[in-house]
Amino acid sequence: MAQLTVKDLALGYEGKAIISGLSFEVEAGDYLCIVGENGSGKSTLMRTLLRLQNPISGTIETGEGLARSEIGYLPQQSIVQRDFPASVREVVLSGCLSHIGKRFWYGPAEKKLARESMEKMDITHLAKRCYRELSGGQQQRVLLARALCATRKMLLLDEPVAGLDPKVTAEMYELIARLNREDGITVIMITHDVNAAIEYADKILHIGKDVFFGARDQYLSNRVSLGFASAKGVTE
């Protein structure tokens, strides 16, 4: 069974669908990029996958032992989030909330997990720094470490490099790719950067007026990608 199976999904608000008839499967260890025009429903799809929003119709099923609490999420940052007055260690530890049950404190296991996540993101030296004093790239590393505290199975990322400069963007893409390649974590990422999707993803979901789901090479040769890809300046 696939790790995530979406069947005949309709998404939207107040009963009005943005997209309908959406079906795809994600296997453990996949790297799926979701691309499409603005307003096509990419973020709505991610919120629905996280059960933060109900679909109009259709089903979302998890398999391979994946529980809802084992999905890590890196949302788009808001101004309020960027100004959060907590230490880096506190922010990362908050990703362990789903592990502590009815306890009101973090135990040795959660603290160890937070430490390991910070090491993976190379931010251990920032542990005592205030989150809001960090650069945009450092903040994204902190939030990715937080998401890792919630999962070792699947990460959902909504425009994780938005607003970052090219050097930091490249570093973030490499960090995410390493988590997928070396740790076997399934990655589902929304991006406007089609070049990055084609470079890193093994599967692509294009939503909008036309819908495509399949392997990266199939996407490049599919008619859905032609106008969209050229408009975004895709290079092969």
Backbone as CSV, one residue per row, in Angstrom:
resi,resn,N_x,N_y,N_z,CA_x,CA_y,CA_z,C_x,C_y,C_z
1,MET,0.844,-1.201,0.000,0.000,0.000,0.000,0.876,1.246,0.000
2,ALA,0.460,2.284,-0.720,1.196,3.538,-0.769,1.176,4.220,0.591
3,GLN,2.149,5.106,0.818,2.187,5.849,2.074,1.050,6.874,2.137
4,LEU,0.684,7.420,0.983,-0.418,8.382,0.903,-1.178,8.143,-0.391
5,THR,-2.485,7.989,-0.296,-3.330,7.752,-1.470,-4.463,8.765,-1.492
6,VAL,-4.548,9.520,-2.559,-5.606,10.521,-2.755,-6.501,10.038,-3.889
7,LYS,-7.801,9.957,-3.609,-8.736,9.431,-4.594,-9.870,10.420,-4.869
8,ASP,-9.975,10.842,-6.119,-11.106,11.641,-6.611,-11.407,12.823,-5.690
9,LEU,-10.369,13.559,-5.333,-10.485,14.640,-4.359,-11.015,15.918,-5.014
10,ALA,-11.946,16.567,-4.337,-12.420,17.890,-4.734,-12.087,18.858,-3.609
11,LEU,-11.457,19.990,-3.957,-10.989,20.961,-2.972,-11.618,22.314,-3.232
12,GLY,-11.839,23.059,-2.157,-12.360,24.410,-2.324,-12.881,24.956,-1.014
13,TYR,-13.720,25.983,-1.129,-14.268,26.652,0.034,-15.765,26.849,-0.134
14,GLU,-16.484,26.702,0.985,-17.933,26.914,1.013,-18.632,26.106,-0.080
15,GLY,-18.141,24.887,-0.286,-18.774,24.002,-1.253,-18.437,24.284,-2.706
16,LYS,-17.634,25.327,-2.972,-17.255,25.669,-4.342,-15.867,25.112,-4.632
17,ALA,-15.778,24.233,-5.609,-14.524,23.537,-5.885,-13.545,24.395,-6.679
18,ILE,-12.271,24.370,-6.245,-11.182,24.953,-7.026,-10.677,23.912,-8.017
19,ILE,-10.601,22.678,-7.534,-10.141,21.568,-8.353,-10.922,20.326,-7.941
20,SER,-11.179,19.448,-8.876,-11.929,18.228,-8.570,-11.351,17.053,-9.349
21,GLY,-11.696,15.851,-8.915,-11.237,14.645,-9.596,-9.751,14.390,-9.462
22,LEU,-9.136,14.871,-8.378,-7.687,14.746,-8.207,-7.348,13.411,-7.547
23,SER,-6.491,12.630,-8.198,-6.067,11.335,-7.666,-4.565,11.160,-7.869
24,PHE,-3.866,10.708,-6.835,-2.442,10.399,-6.950,-2.011,9.569,-5.749
25,GLU,-0.848,8.929,-5.879,-0.281,8.129,-4.799,1.161,8.544,-4.544
26,VAL,1.554,8.498,-3.283,2.924,8.801,-2.885,3.473,7.584,-2.144
27,GLU,4.587,7.057,-2.637,5.229,5.913,-1.995,6.249,6.395,-0.966
28,ALA,6.561,5.554,-0.009,7.583,5.878,0.978,8.902,6.189,0.275
29,GLY,9.517,7.308,0.630,10.789,7.699,0.037,10.670,8.533,-1.218
30,ASP,9.447,8.809,-1.677,9.256,9.664,-2.852,9.639,11.109,-2.545
31,TYR,9.960,11.831,-3.615,10.127,13.285,-3.544,9.162,13.849,-4.576
32,LEU,8.039,14.374,-4.087,6.990,14.900,-4.957,6.958,16.413,-4.863
33,CYS,7.028,17.076,-6.018,6.853,18.521,-6.062,5.475,18.839,-6.647
34,ILE,4.790,19.769,-6.007,3.485,20.237,-6.475,3.689,21.609,-7.100
35,VAL,3.371,21.726,-8.368,3.543,22.980,-9.093,2.217,23.370,-9.738
36,GLY,2.148,24.611,-10.210,0.936,25.082,-10.866,0.824,26.590,-10.750
37,GLU,-0.110,27.149,-11.478,-0.302,28.584,-11.487,-0.790,29.075,-10.126
38,ASN,-0.619,30.381,-9.869,-1.150,30.979,-8.647,-2.664,30.786,-8.602
39,GLY,-3.162,30.433,-7.432,-4.599,30.260,-7.279,-5.121,28.924,-7.743
40,SER,-4.222,28.006,-8.093,-4.658,26.701,-8.605,-5.051,25.733,-7.498
41,GLY,-4.763,26.081,-6.246,-5.176,25.238,-5.130,-4.058,24.460,-4.468
42,LYS,-2.802,24.850,-4.694,-1.671,24.088,-4.137,-1.679,24.103,-2.604
43,SER,-1.773,25.301,-2.015,-1.772,25.394,-0.559,-3.041,24.790,0.037
44,THR,-4.147,24.927,-0.673,-5.401,24.308,-0.221,-5.246,22.800,-0.180
45,LEU,-4.577,22.238,-1.176,-4.328,20.800,-1.197,-3.482,20.388,0.004
46,MET,-2.438,21.158,0.304,-1.577,20.790,1.420,-2.328,20.859,2.739
47,ARG,-3.144,21.894,2.932,-3.930,21.991,4.166,-4.903,20.825,4.282
48,THR,-5.417,20.375,3.142,-6.350,19.252,3.155,-5.619,17.951,3.476
49,LEU,-4.418,17.777,2.938,-3.624,16.588,3.249,-3.304,16.519,4.745
50,LEU,-3.148,17.689,5.369,-2.839,17.760,6.791,-4.088,17.674,7.662
51,ARG,-5.253,17.560,7.049,-6.548,17.508,7.753,-6.833,18.823,8.480
52,LEU,-6.241,19.917,8.006,-6.555,21.230,8.553,-7.787,21.809,7.866
53,GLN,-8.168,21.201,6.778,-9.333,21.610,5.999,-9.973,20.356,5.422
54,ASN,-11.289,20.308,5.428,-11.988,19.143,4.890,-12.135,19.245,3.380
55,PRO,-11.999,18.134,2.676,-12.263,18.154,1.232,-13.760,18.259,0.982
56,ILE,-14.114,18.741,-0.188,-15.523,18.765,-0.573,-16.006,17.336,-0.796
57,SER,-15.149,16.541,-1.426,-15.445,15.130,-1.635,-14.142,14.397,-1.898
58,GLY,-14.211,13.064,-1.940,-13.025,12.259,-2.164,-12.409,11.783,-0.859
59,THR,-11.326,11.028,-0.984,-10.705,10.437,0.206,-9.193,10.627,0.214
60,ILE,-8.643,10.647,1.422,-7.199,10.675,1.649,-6.889,9.538,2.613
61,GLU,-6.049,8.613,2.182,-5.720,7.464,3.009,-4.212,7.391,3.221
62,THR,-3.808,7.005,4.430,-2.395,6.799,4.713,-2.132,5.307,4.883
63,GLY,-0.905,4.905,4.549,-0.495,3.513,4.662,0.938,3.423,5.126
64,GLU,1.511,2.242,5.049,2.896,2.012,5.468,3.123,2.424,6.921
65,GLY,2.080,2.304,7.743,2.223,2.636,9.150,2.324,4.112,9.452
66,LEU,1.973,4.977,8.479,2.064,6.425,8.679,0.843,6.928,9.444
67,ALA,1.076,7.518,10.613,0.006,8.135,11.395,-0.038,9.629,11.107
68,ARG,-1.190,10.243,11.338,-1.333,11.680,11.094,-0.330,12.479,11.915
69,SER,-0.014,11.997,13.113,0.921,12.700,13.989,2.367,12.568,13.522
70,GLU,2.605,11.747,12.495,3.964,11.522,12.002,4.251,12.278,10.710
71,ILE,3.455,13.277,10.410,3.682,14.120,9.238,4.231,15.462,9.708
72,GLY,5.444,15.791,9.288,6.035,17.072,9.630,5.622,18.120,8.620
73,TYR,5.427,19.355,9.075,4.894,20.411,8.216,5.718,21.682,8.356
74,LEU,6.144,22.213,7.226,6.833,23.500,7.186,5.963,24.454,6.367
75,PRO,5.165,25.310,7.030,4.265,26.214,6.304,4.998,27.437,5.779
76,GLN,4.300,28.198,4.945,4.834,29.496,4.564,4.883,30.365,5.808
77,GLN,5.963,31.128,5.944,6.118,31.963,7.133,5.320,33.252,7.015
78,SER,4.694,33.636,8.122,4.022,34.928,8.203,4.917,35.898,8.964
79,ILE,4.569,37.184,8.940,5.345,38.192,9.671,5.331,37.891,11.164
80,VAL,4.180,37.421,11.675,4.068,37.097,13.098,5.016,35.957,13.453
81,GLN,5.091,34.934,12.607,5.969,33.805,12.880,7.431,34.228,12.886
82,ARG,7.810,35.128,11.971,9.204,35.561,11.902,9.627,36.315,13.153
83,ASP,8.662,36.888,13.866,8.961,37.708,15.039,8.688,36.962,16.335
84,PHE,8.666,35.631,16.281,8.336,34.828,17.453,9.433,34.954,18.508
85,PRO,9.072,35.377,19.754,10.091,35.643,20.791,10.435,34.410,21.622
86,ALA,11.102,33.443,21.027,11.511,32.236,21.747,12.897,31.851,21.278
87,SER,13.567,31.030,22.056,14.900,30.577,21.655,14.765,29.522,20.558
88,VAL,15.838,29.321,19.830,15.866,28.315,18.777,15.543,26.942,19.367
89,ARG,16.141,26.621,20.487,15.899,25.317,21.120,14.421,25.140,21.467
90,GLU,13.783,26.186,21.970,12.365,26.112,22.322,11.489,25.895,21.096
91,VAL,11.821,26.579,20.005,11.045,26.419,18.777,11.175,24.993,18.255
92,VAL,12.400,24.480,18.227,12.623,23.119,17.722,11.913,22.099,18.612
93,LEU,12.028,22.250,19.916,11.393,21.328,20.861,9.868,21.291,20.684
94,SER,9.291,22.412,20.284,7.834,22.455,20.129,7.346,21.477,19.066
95,GLY,8.248,21.028,18.201,7.877,20.018,17.221,7.631,18.653,17.851
96,CYS,7.996,18.497,19.125,7.812,17.225,19.830,6.489,17.150,20.583
97,LEU,5.629,18.145,20.444,4.396,18.191,21.227,3.542,16.944,21.040
98,SER,3.556,16.398,19.836,2.721,15.223,19.581,3.257,13.972,20.280
99,HIS,4.482,14.048,20.786,5.098,12.884,21.420,4.868,12.818,22.932
100,ILE,4.516,13.942,23.552,4.539,13.972,25.018,3.214,13.574,25.669
101,GLY,2.179,13.390,24.861,0.910,12.936,25.403,0.344,13.909,26.422
102,LYS,0.025,13.398,27.617,-0.587,14.222,28.656,0.443,14.892,29.565
103,ARG,1.722,14.669,29.273,2.761,15.323,30.065,2.792,16.821,29.769
104,PHE,3.289,17.595,30.728,3.414,19.037,30.535,4.882,19.448,30.401
105,TRP,5.744,18.459,30.131,7.166,18.753,30.016,7.786,17.836,28.957
106,TYR,8.957,18.247,28.470,9.707,17.441,27.516,10.662,16.539,28.282
107,GLY,10.664,15.259,27.947,11.539,14.306,28.593,12.857,14.146,27.853
108,PRO,13.714,13.264,28.316,15.021,13.031,27.684,14.906,12.626,26.210
109,ALA,13.890,11.846,25.855,13.735,11.397,24.465,13.459,12.571,23.544
110,GLU,12.591,13.497,23.983,12.267,14.662,23.161,13.467,15.603,23.038
111,LYS,14.193,15.772,24.129,15.366,16.646,24.101,16.448,16.071,23.186
112,LYS,16.593,14.756,23.196,17.555,14.092,22.315,17.139,14.269,20.850
113,LEU,15.847,14.122,20.582,15.344,14.281,19.223,15.563,15.704,18.718
114,ALA,15.313,16.686,19.580,15.531,18.086,19.197,17.011,18.346,18.915
115,ARG,17.872,17.792,19.755,19.319,17.966,19.558,19.769,17.351,18.232
116,GLU,19.274,16.146,17.936,19.642,15.487,16.681,19.118,16.260,15.476
117,SER,17.921,16.816,15.589,17.343,17.586,14.482,18.138,18.863,14.232
118,MET,18.572,19.513,15.302,19.388,20.715,15.149,20.734,20.380,14.521
119,GLU,21.291,19.232,14.891,22.561,18.809,14.298,22.409,18.584,12.803
120,LYS,21.319,17.969,12.394,21.074,17.725,10.974,20.989,19.023,10.181
121,MET,20.426,20.042,10.811,20.251,21.331,10.146,21.426,22.284,10.393
122,ASP,22.447,21.798,11.122,23.655,22.584,11.411,23.312,23.896,12.114
123,ILE,22.444,23.816,13.125,22.053,25.023,13.867,22.262,24.848,15.374
124,THR,23.023,23.835,15.778,23.253,23.604,17.207,23.859,24.829,17.883
125,HIS,24.733,25.515,17.158,25.384,26.697,17.728,24.414,27.864,17.938
126,LEU,23.214,27.753,17.368,22.214,28.814,17.506,21.195,28.510,18.600
127,ALA,21.348,27.398,19.309,20.317,26.896,20.216,19.802,27.940,21.202
128,LYS,20.673,28.790,21.720,20.259,29.765,22.739,19.885,31.120,22.137
129,ARG,20.050,31.263,20.841,19.718,32.530,20.190,18.207,32.715,20.114
130,CYS,17.764,33.966,20.105,16.336,34.259,19.933,15.969,34.065,18.460
131,TYR,14.911,33.346,18.232,14.492,33.000,16.874,14.298,34.239,16.003
132,ARG,13.684,35.279,16.548,13.362,36.453,15.728,14.596,37.261,15.333
133,GLU,15.742,36.970,15.948,16.972,37.684,15.611,17.751,37.022,14.470
134,LEU,17.275,35.883,14.004,17.984,35.124,12.983,17.675,35.635,11.584
135,SER,18.523,35.272,10.639,18.268,35.584,9.235,17.150,34.681,8.716
136,GLY,16.603,35.010,7.551,15.535,34.213,6.970,15.948,32.767,6.732
137,GLY,17.175,32.573,6.244,17.659,31.223,5.997,17.825,30.426,7.282
138,GLN,18.338,31.088,8.323,18.490,30.414,9.604,17.134,30.042,10.199
139,GLN,16.166,30.936,10.064,14.826,30.646,10.567,14.226,29.428,9.863
140,GLN,14.422,29.319,8.561,13.886,28.175,7.842,14.546,26.873,8.280
141,ARG,15.832,26.921,8.583,16.514,25.730,9.113,15.923,25.329,10.470
142,VAL,15.627,26.338,11.290,15.022,26.065,12.596,13.651,25.400,12.417
143,LEU,12.845,25.941,11.510,11.511,25.385,11.292,11.570,23.992,10.677
144,LEU,12.584,23.750,9.852,12.752,22.412,9.286,13.180,21.424,10.385
145,ALA,14.041,21.876,11.300,14.422,21.035,12.435,13.205,20.744,13.304
146,ARG,12.346,21.739,13.468,11.107,21.540,14.231,10.225,20.488,13.565
147,ALA,10.096,20.576,12.244,9.281,19.607,11.511,9.864,18.197,11.642
148,LEU,11.185,18.097,11.682,11.836,16.791,11.826,11.552,16.165,13.193
149,CYS,11.297,16.997,14.199,10.953,16.461,15.510,9.600,15.766,15.482
150,ALA,8.775,16.126,14.524,7.447,15.523,14.421,7.460,14.239,13.604
151,THR,8.498,14.033,12.800,8.457,12.894,11.875,9.840,12.395,11.498
152,ARG,9.884,11.141,11.110,11.022,10.573,10.392,10.482,9.860,9.153
153,LYS,9.228,10.203,8.786,8.586,9.513,7.675,8.184,10.432,6.527
154,MET,7.514,11.558,6.817,7.011,12.405,5.734,7.066,13.876,6.127
155,LEU,7.560,14.701,5.196,7.601,16.151,5.362,6.748,16.821,4.296
156,LEU,5.886,17.747,4.716,5.125,18.577,3.795,5.664,19.997,3.890
157,LEU,6.110,20.540,2.767,6.779,21.839,2.735,6.045,22.775,1.784
158,ASP,5.631,23.922,2.287,4.906,24.897,1.470,5.814,26.079,1.170
159,GLU,6.356,26.110,-0.050,7.266,27.183,-0.489,8.368,27.428,0.551
160,PRO,9.203,26.434,0.833,10.197,26.567,1.906,11.312,27.568,1.629
161,VAL,11.465,28.015,0.380,12.558,28.954,0.076,12.036,30.342,-0.284
162,ALA,10.757,30.596,-0.057,10.176,31.894,-0.403,10.904,33.019,0.320
163,GLY,11.355,34.015,-0.432,12.005,35.186,0.140,13.477,35.019,0.466
164,LEU,14.048,33.861,0.177,15.460,33.638,0.475,16.333,34.005,-0.724
165,ASP,17.569,34.403,-0.454,18.463,34.750,-1.561,18.942,33.465,-2.250
166,PRO,19.495,33.595,-3.469,19.840,32.404,-4.255,20.775,31.425,-3.546
167,LYS,21.774,31.924,-2.834,22.723,31.037,-2.153,22.015,30.222,-1.068
168,VAL,21.208,30.899,-0.250,20.499,30.214,0.832,19.438,29.276,0.264
169,THR,18.819,29.693,-0.835,17.835,28.834,-1.503,18.470,27.513,-1.923
170,ALA,19.638,27.595,-2.550,20.338,26.383,-2.988,20.690,25.494,-1.794
171,GLU,21.108,26.117,-0.687,21.446,25.345,0.512,20.217,24.626,1.071
172,MET,19.065,25.315,1.084,17.839,24.697,1.593,17.421,23.520,0.724
173,TYR,17.495,23.703,-0.594,17.136,22.604,-1.492,18.025,21.386,-1.248
174,GLU,19.302,21.625,-1.020,20.220,20.515,-0.781,19.935,19.826,0.558
175,LEU,19.604,20.606,1.577,19.246,20.026,2.868,18.023,19.114,2.742
176,ILE,17.018,19.598,2.028,15.785,18.821,1.843,16.080,17.555,1.041
177,ALA,16.877,17.692,-0.009,17.222,16.532,-0.833,18.004,15.502,-0.028
178,ARG,18.863,15.961,0.873,19.647,15.041,1.693,18.752,14.272,2.659
179,LEU,17.760,14.944,3.219,16.814,14.261,4.099,16.064,13.167,3.347
180,ASN,15.773,13.446,2.090,15.071,12.460,1.268,15.996,11.301,0.885
181,ARG,17.195,11.622,0.411,18.120,10.587,-0.078,18.708,9.756,1.052
182,GLU,19.215,10.424,2.083,19.979,9.740,3.120,19.111,9.195,4.252
183,ASP,18.047,9.919,4.587,17.200,9.495,5.703,15.933,8.783,5.228
184,GLY,15.696,8.813,3.928,14.529,8.126,3.384,13.205,8.783,3.716
185,ILE,13.231,10.065,4.070,11.999,10.767,4.412,11.257,11.163,3.126
186,THR,9.993,10.853,3.074,9.164,11.249,1.948,8.972,12.764,1.983
187,VAL,9.162,13.411,0.841,9.033,14.865,0.752,7.911,15.213,-0.219
188,ILE,6.995,16.060,0.239,5.967,16.640,-0.627,6.128,18.148,-0.513
189,MET,6.522,18.788,-1.603,6.881,20.202,-1.545,6.144,21.012,-2.606
190,ILE,5.507,22.090,-2.168,4.949,23.077,-3.086,6.059,24.037,-3.482
191,THR,6.169,24.308,-4.773,7.176,25.263,-5.230,6.717,25.959,-6.501
192,HIS,7.134,27.222,-6.648,6.951,27.933,-7.911,8.171,27.757,-8.808
193,ASP,9.224,27.175,-8.257,10.480,27.005,-8.971,10.461,25.675,-9.727
194,VAL,10.008,25.708,-10.965,9.878,24.478,-11.740,11.247,23.868,-12.030
195,ASN,12.253,24.708,-12.200,13.605,24.177,-12.403,14.031,23.318,-11.224
196,ALA,13.749,23.790,-10.003,14.107,23.028,-8.810,13.292,21.742,-8.742
197,ALA,12.019,21.817,-9.112,11.176,20.620,-9.106,11.755,19.562,-10.035
198,ILE,12.167,19.988,-11.208,12.704,19.047,-12.185,14.068,18.511,-11.758
199,GLU,14.844,19.343,-11.064,16.173,18.895,-10.623,16.096,17.901,-9.468
200,TYR,15.194,18.144,-8.506,15.218,17.359,-7.278,14.129,16.289,-7.177
201,ALA,12.958,16.553,-7.700,11.830,15.636,-7.502,11.932,14.417,-8.410
202,ASP,11.369,13.293,-7.950,11.227,12.151,-8.849,9.801,12.047,-9.385
203,LYS,8.856,12.746,-8.716,7.476,12.810,-9.198,6.992,14.255,-9.148
204,ILE,6.111,14.606,-10.071,5.575,15.969,-10.114,4.060,15.912,-10.243
205,LEU,3.395,16.751,-9.445,1.950,16.954,-9.550,1.725,18.387,-9.996
206,HIS,1.182,18.543,-11.184,0.855,19.867,-11.716,-0.655,20.025,-11.635
207,ILE,-1.108,21.060,-10.921,-2.545,21.288,-10.828,-2.886,22.662,-11.373
208,GLY,-4.092,22.792,-11.836,-4.557,24.013,-12.453,-5.610,23.677,-13.489
209,LYS,-5.637,24.419,-14.588,-6.581,24.133,-15.668,-6.386,22.714,-16.181
210,ASP,-5.132,22.316,-16.324,-4.788,20.934,-16.651,-4.128,20.306,-15.435
211,VAL,-4.254,18.998,-15.311,-3.667,18.277,-14.185,-2.758,17.178,-14.716
212,PHE,-1.596,17.074,-14.112,-0.665,16.003,-14.462,-0.094,15.427,-13.184
213,PHE,0.037,14.109,-13.124,0.768,13.449,-12.055,1.581,12.317,-12.651
214,GLY,2.869,12.324,-12.372,3.711,11.255,-12.895,5.178,11.533,-12.646
215,ALA,6.021,10.765,-13.299,7.464,10.902,-13.139,7.954,12.204,-13.763
216,ARG,9.091,12.672,-13.284,9.686,13.927,-13.758,9.881,13.922,-15.273
217,ASP,10.440,12.850,-15.817,10.700,12.806,-17.251,9.403,12.842,-18.059
218,GLN,8.369,12.204,-17.538,7.071,12.250,-18.210,6.517,13.664,-18.203
219,TYR,6.739,14.372,-17.115,6.253,15.752,-17.018,6.897,16.639,-18.080
220,LEU,8.195,16.459,-18.278,8.899,17.279,-19.258,8.376,17.074,-20.675
221,SER,7.918,15.879,-20.958,7.432,15.586,-22.302,5.913,15.701,-22.427
222,ASN,5.228,16.017,-21.325,3.778,16.088,-21.339,3.305,17.465,-21.786
223,ARG,2.217,17.504,-22.481,1.716,18.765,-23.006,1.346,19.750,-21.896
224,VAL,0.952,19.250,-20.706,0.591,20.132,-19.608,1.757,21.015,-19.224
225,SER,2.962,20.471,-19.291,4.131,21.203,-18.815,4.648,22.215,-19.825
226,LEU,4.317,22.063,-21.100,4.991,22.831,-22.139,4.849,24.336,-21.961
227,GLY,3.598,24.833,-21.946,3.397,26.269,-21.801,3.807,26.759,-20.440
228,PHE,3.467,26.009,-19.385,3.796,26.413,-18.029,5.292,26.442,-17.815
229,ALA,5.981,25.403,-18.262,7.423,25.320,-18.065,8.165,26.438,-18.797
230,SER,7.782,26.689,-20.050,8.472,27.707,-20.815,8.221,29.095,-20.235
231,ALA,7.014,29.316,-19.699,6.703,30.593,-19.102,7.522,30.850,-17.852
232,LYS,7.910,29.768,-17.159,8.703,29.886,-15.943,10.204,29.814,-16.216
233,GLY,10.586,29.692,-17.482,12.004,29.676,-17.822,12.712,28.393,-17.481
234,VAL,12.039,27.260,-17.660,12.651,25.982,-17.340,13.771,25.669,-18.322
235,THR,14.878,25.189,-17.789,15.989,24.746,-18.630,16.217,23.276,-18.376
236,GLU,16.559,22.541,-19.409,16.818,21.106,-19.263,18.318,20.862,-19.148
